[in-house]
Amino acid sequence: MTPAARAQAAIEILDSVIASARDDGAPADALVSAYFKTRRYAGSKDRRAVRELVFQAIRHAGETPASGRAALLPLAAELFDGSPHGPAVPTGGEPRAVPGVVPEWLVPLLSPLVAPAEWPALTERAPLDLRANLARTTRDAMAAHFGAEPTPLSPWGLRLPPDAAVSADPVFADGLVEVQDEGSQLIALACEPADGRTYVDLCAGAGGKALALASAAPTARVIACDTNLQRLRKLAPRAERAGATVETRLLDLPREAEALADLHGQADCVLVDAPCSGSGTWRRNPEGRWRLTPERLGRLTALQARVLDLAAPLVKPGGTLVYAVCSLLAREGAQQAAAFLSRHSAFSPMDIGLDVGRSDGVGRLLTPGHDRTDGFFIARFRST
């Protein structure tokens, strides 16, 4: 492919990304892969170059561009030369994406801790973090194996460059490491994993944090719950590979409370890693800025409150509830935690037990610019 043809391919993919963001469809990575599955003529260098153009354009624009052409034009105008298979020469006055990080409507919703000086870090490429499975190996052994640096905050973590490939490595296949951002590891650590306790991960998804708990406390009872069967099914092979035991429980909307009735007052810790805007993970999913709307954010904050209310009865007296969101928005973090306390007088705030991030309301906020992790709000509450 010529450079201009690569630009045209990037434009076509960007059109799909913009449409998918509007319709809450597939992520950009999946759309890039799907595009090239039907274009076998593109070599590995072409695919890599097109992918780079696509993600450069996505990271460049905080607001949703008018089109793929508008997204790419400010970054590669020299490729719009009208050559065969390339984009047409620009016309005067056609739209161009405006550079930015945070969509304008979200700026007043950010936590006050996230100052503009930190914004560029929100869309920088993220490193690849691993979690060493300390039930079967040591962090030092895995650091030596990968030539990796230990992460500064998590005692389980290792950090590699963004393009590091680990999935084909034998130690990954043997379950000695898992891919997990350091911030996610800290959420599991805030649950204080210990043998003999009962942990309920109420929004487990594919089970990364449940697996971290089970690996850190092999005799603990860890119950991973979710309403999405496809996501939950991914946990079993991961747990088998790691040699960890995790129960799974599929919750049926809107009857989740019935499915959880036997766990009332039984959990030493309930983790609510709630569905959220994902504003703390824009460096991994920069098109997430284009997906979020005021209406979607409203639905998410309502869901967060509902899941917290489902979680509260599961906690035994003296037990804890850990609330986390990969968000930098106050409505999903500090304000949501304060609202939970106003509804549940039997709970009181407590420190998360980790000297990380910065104090934000009753919790702590981790950000890419300050902590070099994904963005997370974490709060912990004790049941009286």
C-alpha positions as a Markdown table, in Angstrom:
| # | Residue | x | y | z |
|---|---|---|---|---|
| 1 | Met | 0.0 | 0.0 | 0.0 |
| 2 | Thr | 1.2 | 3.5 | -0.8 |
| 3 | Pro | 1.2 | 6.1 | 2.1 |
| 4 | Ala | -1.8 | 7.7 | 0.6 |
| 5 | Ala | -3.6 | 4.3 | 0.4 |
| 6 | Arg | -2.8 | 3.7 | 4.0 |
| 7 | Ala | -4.4 | 7.1 | 4.8 |
| 8 | Gln | -7.5 | 6.2 | 2.9 |
| 9 | Ala | -7.7 | 2.9 | 4.9 |
| 10 | Ala | -7.3 | 4.8 | 8.1 |
| 11 | Ile | -10.2 | 7.2 | 7.1 |
| 12 | Glu | -12.5 | 4.2 | 6.4 |
| 13 | Ile | -11.7 | 2.7 | 9.8 |
| 14 | Leu | -12.1 | 6.0 | 11.5 |
| 15 | Asp | -15.6 | 6.4 | 10.0 |
| 16 | Ser | -16.5 | 3.0 | 11.5 |
| 17 | Val | -15.0 | 4.0 | 14.9 |
| 18 | Ile | -17.1 | 7.2 | 14.9 |
| 19 | Ala | -20.3 | 5.4 | 14.0 |
| 20 | Ser | -19.5 | 2.6 | 16.6 |
| 21 | Ala | -18.9 | 5.2 | 19.3 |
| 22 | Arg | -22.2 | 6.9 | 18.5 |
| 23 | Asp | -24.1 | 3.5 | 18.6 |
| 24 | Asp | -22.1 | 2.0 | 21.6 |
| 25 | Gly | -20.7 | -0.7 | 19.3 |
| 26 | Ala | -17.4 | -2.5 | 19.0 |
| 27 | Pro | -14.1 | -0.8 | 20.2 |
| 28 | Ala | -11.6 | 0.6 | 17.8 |
| 29 | Asp | -9.1 | -2.3 | 18.2 |
| 30 | Ala | -11.8 | -4.7 | 17.1 |
| 31 | Leu | -12.8 | -2.5 | 14.1 |
| 32 | Val | -9.1 | -2.3 | 12.9 |
| 33 | Ser | -8.9 | -6.1 | 13.1 |
| 34 | Ala | -12.2 | -6.6 | 11.3 |
| 35 | Tyr | -11.1 | -4.2 | 8.5 |
| 36 | Phe | -8.0 | -6.2 | 7.7 |
| 37 | Lys | -9.7 | -9.6 | 7.9 |
| 38 | Thr | -11.4 | -8.8 | 4.5 |
| 39 | Arg | -8.2 | -7.2 | 3.0 |
| 40 | Arg | -5.6 | -9.9 | 3.0 |
| 41 | Tyr | -3.5 | -8.0 | 0.5 |
| 42 | Ala | -2.3 | -5.6 | 3.3 |
| 43 | Gly | 1.0 | -6.7 | 4.7 |
| 44 | Ser | 2.1 | -6.5 | 8.3 |
| 45 | Lys | 3.8 | -3.1 | 7.8 |
| 46 | Asp | 0.7 | -1.7 | 6.1 |
| 47 | Arg | -1.5 | -2.9 | 9.0 |
| 48 | Arg | 0.8 | -1.5 | 11.6 |
| 49 | Ala | 1.1 | 1.9 | 9.8 |
| 50 | Val | -2.7 | 2.2 | 9.3 |
| 51 | Arg | -3.4 | 1.2 | 12.9 |
| 52 | Glu | -0.9 | 3.9 | 14.0 |
| 53 | Leu | -2.7 | 6.5 | 11.9 |
| 54 | Val | -6.0 | 5.5 | 13.3 |
| 55 | Phe | -5.0 | 5.8 | 16.9 |
| 56 | Gln | -3.0 | 9.0 | 16.4 |
| 57 | Ala | -6.2 | 10.5 | 15.0 |
| 58 | Ile | -8.3 | 9.2 | 17.9 |
| 59 | Arg | -5.9 | 10.5 | 20.5 |
| 60 | His | -5.7 | 13.9 | 18.8 |
| 61 | Ala | -9.4 | 14.8 | 19.1 |
| 62 | Gly | -11.3 | 15.1 | 22.3 |
| 63 | Glu | -14.6 | 16.0 | 20.6 |
| 64 | Thr | -16.1 | 13.5 | 18.1 |
| 65 | Pro | -14.9 | 14.4 | 14.6 |
| 66 | Ala | -17.4 | 15.0 | 11.8 |
| 67 | Ser | -15.9 | 12.1 | 9.8 |
| 68 | Gly | -12.8 | 9.9 | 9.5 |
| 69 | Arg | -11.5 | 12.4 | 6.9 |
| 70 | Ala | -11.9 | 15.3 | 9.3 |
| 71 | Ala | -10.1 | 13.2 | 12.0 |
| 72 | Leu | -7.1 | 12.4 | 9.9 |
| 73 | Leu | -6.7 | 15.6 | 7.9 |
| 74 | Pro | -5.0 | 17.7 | 10.6 |
| 75 | Leu | -2.3 | 15.0 | 11.2 |
| 76 | Ala | -1.5 | 13.9 | 7.6 |
| 77 | Ala | -2.5 | 16.6 | 5.2 |
| 78 | Glu | 0.4 | 15.7 | 2.9 |
| 79 | Leu | -1.2 | 12.3 | 2.2 |
| 80 | Phe | -4.3 | 14.0 | 0.9 |
| 81 | Asp | -2.7 | 14.4 | -2.6 |
| 82 | Gly | -5.4 | 12.9 | -4.8 |
| 83 | Ser | -3.2 | 10.0 | -5.8 |
| 84 | Pro | -4.9 | 6.6 | -6.8 |
| 85 | His | -6.4 | 4.8 | -3.8 |
| 86 | Gly | -5.7 | 7.8 | -1.6 |
| 87 | Pro | -7.9 | 10.6 | -0.2 |
| 88 | Ala | -9.0 | 13.4 | -2.4 |
| 89 | Val | -7.2 | 16.8 | -2.1 |
| 90 | Pro | -8.8 | 18.9 | 0.6 |
| 91 | Thr | -11.2 | 21.6 | -0.3 |
| 92 | Gly | -11.3 | 25.0 | 1.4 |
| 93 | Gly | -13.4 | 25.1 | 4.5 |
| 94 | Glu | -13.9 | 21.4 | 5.0 |
| 95 | Pro | -14.2 | 20.3 | 8.6 |
| 96 | Arg | -11.0 | 19.3 | 10.5 |
| 97 | Ala | -10.9 | 17.7 | 14.0 |
| 98 | Val | -9.8 | 20.2 | 16.7 |
| 99 | Pro | -7.0 | 19.0 | 19.0 |
| 100 | Gly | -8.1 | 18.3 | 22.6 |
| 101 | Val | -8.1 | 15.9 | 25.5 |
| 102 | Val | -11.3 | 16.3 | 27.5 |
| 103 | Pro | -14.6 | 16.9 | 25.8 |
| 104 | Glu | -15.8 | 20.4 | 26.8 |
| 105 | Trp | -19.0 | 19.2 | 28.4 |
| 106 | Leu | -17.0 | 16.9 | 30.8 |
| 107 | Val | -14.5 | 19.5 | 32.0 |
| 108 | Pro | -16.7 | 20.8 | 34.9 |
| 109 | Leu | -17.5 | 17.2 | 35.9 |
| 110 | Leu | -13.9 | 16.2 | 36.4 |
| 111 | Ser | -12.6 | 15.7 | 40.0 |
| 112 | Pro | -11.0 | 19.0 | 41.1 |
| 113 | Leu | -7.7 | 17.1 | 41.5 |
| 114 | Val | -7.4 | 16.5 | 37.7 |
| 115 | Ala | -5.9 | 19.9 | 36.7 |
| 116 | Pro | -5.3 | 20.8 | 33.1 |
| 117 | Ala | -1.6 | 20.1 | 33.5 |
| 118 | Glu | -2.5 | 16.4 | 33.9 |
| 119 | Trp | -4.7 | 16.2 | 30.9 |
| 120 | Pro | -2.1 | 15.2 | 28.3 |
| 121 | Ala | -1.3 | 12.0 | 30.3 |
| 122 | Leu | -4.9 | 10.9 | 30.0 |
| 123 | Thr | -4.4 | 9.9 | 26.4 |
| 124 | Glu | -0.7 | 8.9 | 26.3 |
| 125 | Arg | -0.1 | 5.3 | 25.5 |
| 126 | Ala | -0.2 | 3.1 | 28.6 |
| 127 | Pro | 2.5 | 0.7 | 29.6 |
| 128 | Leu | 1.8 | -3.0 | 29.9 |
| 129 | Asp | 1.5 | -4.0 | 33.5 |
| 130 | Leu | 1.6 | -7.6 | 34.8 |
| 131 | Arg | 0.5 | -9.1 | 38.1 |
| 132 | Ala | 2.8 | -11.8 | 39.3 |
| 133 | Asn | 0.8 | -14.8 | 40.7 |
| 134 | Leu | 2.5 | -15.0 | 44.1 |
| 135 | Ala | 0.7 | -18.3 | 44.9 |
| 136 | Arg | 3.1 | -19.9 | 42.4 |
| 137 | Thr | 6.0 | -17.6 | 41.8 |
| 138 | Thr | 7.7 | -14.4 | 43.0 |
| 139 | Arg | 7.7 | -11.0 | 41.6 |
| 140 | Asp | 11.5 | -11.0 | 41.4 |
| 141 | Ala | 11.5 | -14.2 | 39.4 |
| 142 | Met | 9.1 | -12.7 | 36.9 |
| 143 | Ala | 10.9 | -9.4 | 36.7 |
| 144 | Ala | 14.1 | -11.3 | 35.8 |
| 145 | His | 12.3 | -13.4 | 33.3 |
| 146 | Phe | 10.7 | -10.4 | 31.4 |
| 147 | Gly | 13.4 | -7.9 | 32.1 |
| 148 | Ala | 10.7 | -5.8 | 33.7 |
| 149 | Glu | 10.7 | -3.1 | 36.3 |
| 150 | Pro | 8.6 | -3.6 | 39.5 |
| 151 | Thr | 5.7 | -1.3 | 39.7 |
| 152 | Pro | 6.1 | 1.4 | 42.4 |
| 153 | Leu | 2.8 | 1.0 | 44.2 |
| 154 | Ser | 1.6 | -2.7 | 43.9 |
| 155 | Pro | 3.8 | -5.4 | 45.5 |
| 156 | Trp | 2.5 | -7.8 | 42.8 |
| 157 | Gly | 3.1 | -5.6 | 39.7 |
| 158 | Leu | 5.6 | -5.5 | 36.9 |
| 159 | Arg | 5.8 | -2.9 | 34.1 |
| 160 | Leu | 6.8 | -3.4 | 30.5 |
| 161 | Pro | 6.7 | -1.2 | 27.4 |
| 162 | Pro | 3.3 | -0.7 | 25.6 |
| 163 | Asp | 4.2 | -3.0 | 22.7 |
| 164 | Ala | 5.5 | -5.9 | 24.8 |
| 165 | Ala | 4.1 | -9.2 | 23.8 |
| 166 | Val | 3.5 | -11.7 | 26.7 |
| 167 | Ser | 0.6 | -13.9 | 25.6 |
| 168 | Ala | 2.8 | -16.3 | 23.8 |
| 169 | Asp | 5.3 | -16.6 | 26.7 |
| 170 | Pro | 5.3 | -19.9 | 28.5 |
| 171 | Val | 5.1 | -18.3 | 31.9 |
| 172 | Phe | 1.9 | -16.6 | 30.8 |
| 173 | Ala | 0.5 | -19.9 | 29.5 |
| 174 | Asp | 1.4 | -21.5 | 32.9 |
| 175 | Gly | -0.5 | -18.8 | 34.8 |
| 176 | Leu | 2.4 | -17.3 | 36.6 |
| 177 | Val | 1.4 | -13.8 | 35.4 |
| 178 | Glu | -1.7 | -12.0 | 34.3 |
| 179 | Val | -2.1 | -8.7 | 32.4 |
| 180 | Gln | -3.5 | -6.2 | 34.9 |
| 181 | Asp | -3.0 | -2.5 | 35.3 |
| 182 | Glu | -1.4 | -1.5 | 38.6 |
| 183 | Gly | -4.4 | 0.5 | 39.5 |
| 184 | Ser | -6.6 | -2.6 | 39.2 |
| 185 | Gln | -4.2 | -4.5 | 41.4 |
| 186 | Leu | -4.5 | -1.8 | 44.1 |
| 187 | Ile | -8.3 | -2.2 | 44.1 |
| 188 | Ala | -7.8 | -5.9 | 44.9 |
| 189 | Leu | -5.3 | -5.0 | 47.6 |
| 190 | Ala | -7.8 | -2.6 | 49.2 |
| 191 | Cys | -10.0 | -5.6 | 49.8 |
| 192 | Glu | -7.3 | -7.0 | 52.1 |
| 193 | Pro | -7.1 | -10.5 | 50.7 |
| 194 | Ala | -6.6 | -13.1 | 53.5 |
| 195 | Asp | -7.1 | -16.8 | 53.7 |
| 196 | Gly | -10.4 | -18.1 | 55.2 |
| 197 | Arg | -12.4 | -15.0 | 54.3 |
| 198 | Thr | -15.4 | -14.6 | 52.0 |
| 199 | Tyr | -15.1 | -12.1 | 49.1 |
| 200 | Val | -17.9 | -11.2 | 46.7 |
| 201 | Asp | -16.9 | -9.4 | 43.5 |
| 202 | Leu | -20.3 | -8.0 | 42.4 |
| 203 | Cys | -19.4 | -6.7 | 39.0 |
| 204 | Ala | -16.7 | -9.2 | 38.1 |
| 205 | Gly | -16.7 | -9.0 | 34.3 |
| 206 | Ala | -14.0 | -11.3 | 33.1 |
| 207 | Gly | -12.8 | -11.7 | 36.7 |
| 208 | Gly | -9.4 | -10.0 | 36.8 |
| 209 | Lys | -9.8 | -8.7 | 40.4 |
| 210 | Ala | -11.5 | -11.8 | 41.6 |
| 211 | Leu | -8.6 | -13.8 | 40.3 |
| 212 | Ala | -6.2 | -11.5 | 42.0 |
| 213 | Leu | -8.0 | -12.0 | 45.3 |
| 214 | Ala | -8.0 | -15.8 | 44.9 |
| 215 | Ser | -4.3 | -15.9 | 43.9 |
| 216 | Ala | -3.4 | -13.8 | 47.0 |
| 217 | Ala | -5.5 | -15.8 | 49.4 |
| 218 | Pro | -5.8 | -19.4 | 48.1 |
| 219 | Thr | -8.1 | -20.6 | 50.8 |
| 220 | Ala | -10.5 | -17.7 | 50.7 |
| 221 | Arg | -13.9 | -18.1 | 49.2 |
| 222 | Val | -14.1 | -15.8 | 46.2 |
| 223 | Ile | -17.5 | -15.4 | 44.4 |
| 224 | Ala | -17.4 | -13.6 | 41.1 |
| 225 | Cys | -20.9 | -12.2 | 40.0 |
| 226 | Asp | -22.0 | -10.6 | 36.8 |
| 227 | Thr | -25.1 | -10.1 | 34.6 |
| 228 | Asn | -23.1 | -10.9 | 31.4 |
| 229 | Leu | -22.6 | -14.6 | 30.8 |
| 230 | Gln | -20.0 | -14.0 | 28.0 |
| 231 | Arg | -17.8 | -11.9 | 30.2 |
| 232 | Leu | -18.1 | -14.4 | 33.2 |
| 233 | Arg | -17.2 | -17.4 | 31.0 |
| 234 | Lys | -13.8 | -15.9 | 30.4 |
| 235 | Leu | -12.9 | -16.4 | 34.1 |
| 236 | Ala | -12.9 | -20.2 | 34.3 |
| 237 | Pro | -10.0 | -20.8 | 31.9 |
| 238 | Arg | -8.0 | -17.9 | 33.5 |
| 239 | Ala | -8.6 | -19.4 | 37.0 |
| 240 | Glu | -7.6 | -22.9 | 35.8 |
| 241 | Arg | -4.4 | -21.5 | 34.2 |
| 242 | Ala | -3.5 | -19.7 | 37.5 |
| 243 | Gly | -4.4 | -22.6 | 39.7 |
| 244 | Ala | -6.9 | -20.5 | 41.6 |
| 245 | Thr | -10.4 | -21.3 | 42.8 |
| 246 | Val | -13.2 | -18.8 | 42.0 |
| 247 | Glu | -16.9 | -19.4 | 42.2 |
| 248 | Thr | -19.0 | -17.8 | 39.5 |
| 249 | Arg | -22.6 | -16.6 | 39.8 |
| 250 | Leu | -24.7 | -15.3 | 36.9 |
| 251 | Leu | -27.1 | -12.6 | 38.0 |
| 252 | Asp | -30.4 | -12.2 | 36.2 |
| 253 | Leu | -31.6 | -8.7 | 35.7 |
| 254 | Pro | -33.7 | -7.3 | 37.4 |
| 255 | Arg | -33.7 | -10.2 | 40.0 |
| 256 | Glu | -30.1 | -9.9 | 41.2 |
| 257 | Ala | -31.2 | -9.6 | 44.9 |
| 258 | Glu | -32.9 | -13.0 | 44.7 |
| 259 | Ala | -29.8 | -14.6 | 43.4 |
| 260 | Leu | -27.7 | -13.1 | 46.2 |
| 261 | Ala | -30.1 | -13.8 | 49.1 |
| 262 | Asp | -28.0 | -16.6 | 50.5 |
| 263 | Leu | -25.0 | -14.3 | 50.8 |
| 264 | His | -26.8 | -11.7 | 53.0 |
| 265 | Gly | -24.5 | -10.9 | 55.9 |
| 266 | Gln | -22.0 | -13.4 | 54.9 |
| 267 | Ala | -19.2 | -11.5 | 53.1 |
| 268 | Asp | -16.1 | -10.2 | 54.8 |
| 269 | Cys | -15.7 | -7.9 | 51.9 |
| 270 | Val | -17.9 | -7.0 | 48.9 |
| 271 | Leu | -16.1 | -5.4 | 45.9 |
| 272 | Val | -18.2 | -3.1 | 43.7 |
| 273 | Asp | -16.0 | -2.3 | 40.7 |
| 274 | Ala | -19.0 | -0.6 | 39.1 |
| 275 | Pro | -19.8 | 0.0 | 35.4 |
| 276 | Cys | -18.7 | 3.6 | 34.7 |
| 277 | Ser | -17.7 | 6.1 | 32.0 |
| 278 | Gly | -14.2 | 4.6 | 31.7 |
| 279 | Ser | -12.7 | 8.1 | 31.8 |
| 280 | Gly | -9.8 | 6.8 | 33.7 |
| 281 | Thr | -8.8 | 4.4 | 30.9 |
| 282 | Trp | -8.8 | 6.8 | 27.9 |
| 283 | Arg | -5.1 | 6.1 | 27.4 |
| 284 | Arg | -6.1 | 2.5 | 26.5 |
| 285 | Asn | -9.5 | 3.3 | 24.9 |
| 286 | Pro | -9.2 | 6.9 | 23.7 |
| 287 | Glu | -12.4 | 6.7 | 21.6 |
| 288 | Gly | -14.2 | 6.3 | 24.9 |
| 289 | Arg | -14.3 | 10.1 | 24.9 |
| 290 | Trp | -16.5 | 9.9 | 21.8 |
| 291 | Arg | -18.9 | 7.3 | 23.4 |
| 292 | Leu | -19.9 | 9.2 | 26.5 |
| 293 | Thr | -23.0 | 11.4 | 26.4 |
| 294 | Pro | -24.8 | 13.1 | 29.3 |
| 295 | Glu | -27.6 | 10.6 | 28.9 |
| 296 | Arg | -25.2 | 7.6 | 29.1 |
| 297 | Leu | -23.5 | 9.1 | 32.1 |
| 298 | Gly | -26.8 | 9.5 | 33.8 |
| 299 | Arg | -27.7 | 5.9 | 33.3 |
| 300 | Leu | -24.3 | 4.8 | 34.6 |
| 301 | Thr | -24.5 | 6.8 | 37.8 |
| 302 | Ala | -28.0 | 5.4 | 38.4 |
| 303 | Leu | -26.6 | 1.9 | 37.9 |
| 304 | Gln | -23.7 | 2.5 | 40.3 |
| 305 | Ala | -26.1 | 3.6 | 43.0 |
| 306 | Arg | -28.3 | 0.5 | 42.4 |
| 307 | Val | -25.3 | -1.9 | 42.6 |
| 308 | Leu | -24.0 | -0.3 | 45.8 |
| 309 | Asp | -27.5 | -0.8 | 47.3 |
| 310 | Leu | -27.5 | -4.4 | 46.3 |
| 311 | Ala | -24.0 | -4.9 | 47.8 |
| 312 | Ala | -24.7 | -3.4 | 51.2 |
| 313 | Pro | -26.9 | -6.3 | 52.7 |
| 314 | Leu | -24.2 | -8.8 | 51.7 |
| 315 | Val | -21.6 | -7.4 | 54.1 |
| 316 | Lys | -21.4 | -9.0 | 57.5 |
| 317 | Pro | -21.1 | -6.8 | 60.7 |
| 318 | Gly | -17.6 | -5.5 | 60.8 |
| 319 | Gly | -17.0 | -6.3 | 57.2 |
| 320 | Thr | -16.1 | -3.9 | 54.4 |
| 321 | Leu | -17.5 | -2.7 | 51.1 |
| 322 | Val | -14.9 | -1.5 | 48.5 |
| 323 | Tyr | -16.3 | 0.8 | 45.8 |
| 324 | Ala | -14.2 | 1.5 | 42.7 |
| 325 | Val | -14.7 | 3.1 | 39.3 |
| 326 | Cys | -12.2 | 3.6 | 36.5 |
| 327 | Ser | -13.4 | 7.2 | 36.3 |
| 328 | Leu | -12.1 | 10.7 | 37.0 |
| 329 | Leu | -15.5 | 12.2 | 37.2 |
| 330 | Ala | -16.7 | 13.4 | 40.6 |
| 331 | Arg | -20.3 | 12.2 | 40.0 |
| 332 | Glu | -19.0 | 8.6 | 39.7 |
| 333 | Gly | -16.4 | 8.9 | 42.4 |
| 334 | Ala | -16.5 | 11.2 | 45.5 |
| 335 | Gln | -20.1 | 12.2 | 45.0 |
| 336 | Gln | -21.3 | 8.7 | 44.5 |
| 337 | Ala | -19.5 | 7.5 | 47.6 |
| 338 | Ala | -21.0 | 10.4 | 49.7 |
| 339 | Ala | -24.5 | 9.5 | 48.4 |
| 340 | Phe | -24.1 | 5.9 | 49.4 |
| 341 | Leu | -23.2 | 6.9 | 53.0 |
| 342 | Ser | -26.2 | 9.2 | 53.1 |
| 343 | Arg | -28.5 | 6.2 | 52.2 |
| 344 | His | -26.8 | 3.6 | 54.5 |
| 345 | Ser | -26.3 | 4.8 | 58.1 |
| 346 | Ala | -24.9 | 1.4 | 59.0 |
| 347 | Phe | -21.7 | 2.1 | 57.0 |
| 348 | Ser | -18.9 | 4.5 | 57.8 |
| 349 | Pro | -16.0 | 5.5 | 55.7 |
| 350 | Met | -12.5 | 4.1 | 56.3 |
| 351 | Asp | -9.1 | 4.6 | 54.8 |
| 352 | Ile | -8.4 | 2.2 | 51.9 |
| 353 | Gly | -5.3 | 1.0 | 53.7 |
| 354 | Leu | -2.9 | 2.0 | 51.0 |
| 355 | Asp | -0.7 | 5.1 | 50.7 |
| 356 | Val | -1.5 | 5.8 | 47.1 |
| 357 | Gly | -3.2 | 8.5 | 45.0 |
| 358 | Arg | -4.7 | 11.6 | 46.5 |
| 359 | Ser | -7.6 | 12.1 | 49.0 |
| 360 | Asp | -10.8 | 12.8 | 47.1 |
| 361 | Gly | -13.9 | 13.1 | 49.4 |
| 362 | Val | -14.1 | 9.9 | 51.5 |
| 363 | Gly | -11.9 | 8.0 | 49.0 |
| 364 | Arg | -8.7 | 8.3 | 47.0 |
| 365 | Leu | -8.1 | 9.1 | 43.4 |
| 366 | Leu | -5.4 | 7.6 | 41.2 |
| 367 | Thr | -4.6 | 9.3 | 37.9 |
| 368 | Pro | -2.2 | 8.6 | 35.0 |
| 369 | Gly | -0.5 | 12.0 | 35.4 |
| 370 | His | 0.1 | 11.7 | 39.2 |
| 371 | Asp | 0.4 | 7.9 | 39.8 |
| 372 | Arg | 1.2 | 6.4 | 36.3 |
| 373 | Thr | -1.7 | 4.1 | 36.6 |
| 374 | Asp | -5.1 | 4.1 | 35.0 |
| 375 | Gly | -7.5 | 6.6 | 36.6 |
| 376 | Phe | -9.4 | 5.1 | 39.5 |
| 377 | Phe | -11.5 | 6.3 | 42.4 |
| 378 | Ile | -11.4 | 3.9 | 45.4 |
| 379 | Ala | -13.4 | 4.1 | 48.6 |
| 380 | Arg | -13.9 | 1.7 | 51.5 |
| 381 | Phe | -16.7 | 1.5 | 54.0 |
| 382 | Arg | -17.1 | -0.6 | 57.2 |
| 383 | Ser | -20.4 | -2.1 | 58.3 |
| 384 | Thr | -21.3 | -1.6 | 61.9 |
